[in-house]
Amino acid sequence: MTFFMQTYRFPEPAAWGPLLARPAAAESPAVAARVQEIFAQVAVSGDDALRQLAQELDKAAVADLRVSAAELAAAGALVPAALQAAIRQAKANIETFHAAQRVVEAPVETQPGVRCWRRSVPVQRVGLYVPGGSAPLFSTLLMLGVPARLAGCPEIVVCTPPQADGTVSPVILFVAQLLGITTVVKAGGAQAVAALALGTASVPAVDKIFGPGNRYVTAAKQLAAARYGVAIDMPAGPSEVLVVADASANPAFVAADLLSQAEHGPDSQVVLLTDSEDILSKVQAEVETQLAALPRRDVAARALAESRAVLLPGPAELLDFSNQYAPEHLILAVAEPEALAAGVTNAGSVFLGHLTPEAVGDYASGTNHTLPTSGFARQYSGVSLDSFVKKITYQRLTAAGVQALAPVVETMAEAEGLHAHARAVALRRESLEQAALAPSAPETAQAPAFDLGALVRPSIRKMQPYSSARDEFEGAAAVMLDANENSFGSVGDRVFNRYPDPQQRAVKAALAPLKDVAAGQIFLGNGSDEPIDLLVRLTCVPGQDSIAVLPPTYGMYEVAANLNDVRVERLPLTADFQLSAATVEQLARSSAKIAFLCSPNNPTGNLLDPAAVAQMLRRFRGLVVVDEAYGDFAGAPSWTTRLAEFPNLVVLQTFSKAWGLAGLRLGVAYASPAIIGYLNKIKPPYNLSENTQQLALAALGRADHLPGLRQQILAGRTWLAAELADLPVVEHVFPSDANFLLVRFRPDATAVYDALRARGIVVRNRTTQPGCAGCLRLTVGTPAENEQLADALRAIGEEHPAAADAGLGALVGNA
Ligand SMILES: *Cc1c(COP(=O)(O)O)cnc(C)c1O
């Protein structure tokens, strides 16, 4: 018995219709009715309905619908090491590919005074359906979970059917754990979709449901979308592959690809297009040979019997047919795949050349395998990062913007007969006109428009920047004799004989999506101390201008000012290290060019109240620099998320603290493209070494390690704070949002500092900083280092029980 596809030789385009068609979607009324019943049952009985249906349909007794933390934690031990390693590699590739899909658009001034911008905001609650049962599709959880995580969806609910013993496949749980997903529900089929749409005691209702499934799951997703206001990823049908093979194709490869699709299910769609009679017959022979050896040969044979092989005259017809078919997967097994690929207009995902089977995209190359079927590739895309976000547009007008745009809107609104629209604009325009006429318009709360040009030193505005050889000629050339390098140089097997990319493009491209900013909003410095210095030099005329600082704070701001012969206005923080309203008021009247804020603040460790900082950003006429060197340790959102709102905002971050890369010397300033443009104009030409750039790229490629690093420090901070609180020498441990603790010691902090030093432990003495009398700053270290520190402080107190009365001065020579 031969199993082969229905074969068509040179059909005329007019006769392609039936060959392009999918089997009529089985819109079974019985399925629809059953799904409605299930929705009703879940609506009425919630969790009880889910348990009953698990018993009835999955033959599984499920007591607790939620997978417990213990079950999640135990899963790893049940998954073979080789499979774990494979999954980790696939996850890394999927993350890399999807992370690159984050684009951040810079705000646009569509006309003077009219700023518009757009931000991607994650869908807040998503449900991921992962088919289970006989073949748990853990790869589906990777394909949906990775982009959901990258998009930042706050609530991710996974539903997957229970196995007969009431458990969930350990591989699925292992993947959930890798992704940090903790809500996994033992529910499958239409009832899982109903629960995600309606919500039950155990299953939170979600905004969007993703994932493949059988006819019942598909019908349930459609019902959820039609009746319950839930979005779904895309319409679903049986999986498909279309292989275009020319005479250069390897028949064994082609046959294997056709069979890999056919084994999915008897309704899988498999199409072979070729312009070679020889390939047609050789593929047929290969299919027969390979089919005989397949465990799922019955399923595959049934699918093949429904599938088609079409012989066409040449590449143009092959491409035309494929585009009309709009396959989910398109394999171009031809000698020159790029040429054909460029002509593809309809397909879910395309696999180029003889060495690229669909199977790599199904699992691990990085692209998503959730793709449009049944010809929907004509208008739908596969799942991507975009599937998990909404794009919100924003706009803000200044007075000038209102005055310029009002006549346009009024004219259009009147012409459409929408008078209220016209009035909404006219009222504002008129109020501005009256204010302008008023004899002495009182100072409004609205800040004067920020004017960067006026802030920049005139000499810098006018100067011609240095142009480096590597910037003047950016292309590749066989012989580069333009930068006076020495082509012989190397260090061991590493070659550093070329000047590095002065614009550091690759590092910025990798950093931008991670921080949700555009590459043009990033300046990279040799440590963040470099942008501090450059900002002072950019704006302050030596001997004339000033900056403002808020002590106690980081020392480099004043140093940068002193180095540049720039005055410093000091406006102390309050007793609890916050910005007072009076300080904001004072700054609003100050002529300082820059105000430096540090949040979390060094050395006090606390975040500054964001409302006060925002107020200051509105009122202060100069640049407001928010130094977030410790921002990754705090739970608060970064000020980078508000760059579009404040044209005078500069955010500083560094790789020295949370990333654990102080030796790299890499600091970052985020600001408007205009400010970044000025910093680039005045920076030293090659301020980041090639080595730093390479290591930074490697670190950015492993950014998923950051939460773990941070967690270790936070755990250490909590431990150390608790440990110190009870020690006799400790008077107060200040709360901290950073990776250090500010601690007030009694009776003599400097004596404690010296006693620690004598024991080989150095901390930072901050006793002379305003508001920090008696205080040392202790960096949180490894658990062993923290223990040594705590032990030493305990010993210092215990060895000298009278210390608290007598003073510790006598201790110093003792240790
Ligand atoms: C450590 C620190 C920096 C310096 O960061 P580098 O990038 O290492 O130069 C900047 N600001 C504050 C507040 C710091 O504590």
The ligand as an SDF file (V2000), in Angstrom:
LIG
                    3D

 15 15  0  0  0  0  0  0  0  0999 V2000
   28.7850   54.5290   42.6710 C   0  0  0  0  0  0  0  0  0  0  0  0
   28.0420   55.6980   42.2540 C   0  0  0  0  0  0  0  0  0  0  0  0
   28.1910   56.2610   40.9890 C   0  0  0  0  0  0  0  0  0  0  0  0
   29.3630   55.9260   40.1290 C   0  0  0  0  0  0  0  0  0  0  0  0
   29.1490   55.0090   39.2080 O   0  0  0  0  0  0  0  0  0  0  0  0
   30.3020   54.6230   38.1600 P   0  0  0  0  0  0  0  0  0  0  0  0
   29.4960   54.2650   37.0030 O   0  0  0  0  0  0  0  0  0  0  0  0
   31.0210   53.4950   38.7880 O   0  0  0  0  0  0  0  0  0  0  0  0
   31.1650   55.8040   37.9130 O   0  0  0  0  0  0  0  0  0  0  0  0
   27.3590   57.2720   40.5830 C   0  0  0  0  0  0  0  0  0  0  0  0
   26.4570   57.7730   41.4200 N   0  0  0  0  0  0  0  0  0  0  0  0
   26.3250   57.3010   42.6680 C   0  0  0  0  0  0  0  0  0  0  0  0
   25.3170   57.9010   43.5650 C   0  0  0  0  0  0  0  0  0  0  0  0
   27.1180   56.2750   43.1300 C   0  0  0  0  0  0  0  0  0  0  0  0
   27.0160   55.8570   44.3890 O   0  0  0  0  0  0  0  0  0  0  0  0
  1  2  1  0
  2  3  1  0
  2 14  2  0
  3  4  1  0
  3 10  2  0
  4  5  1  0
  5  6  1  0
  6  7  2  0
  6  8  1  0
  6  9  1  0
 10 11  1  0
 11 12  2  0
 12 13  1  0
 12 14  1  0
 14 15  1  0
M  END
$$$$
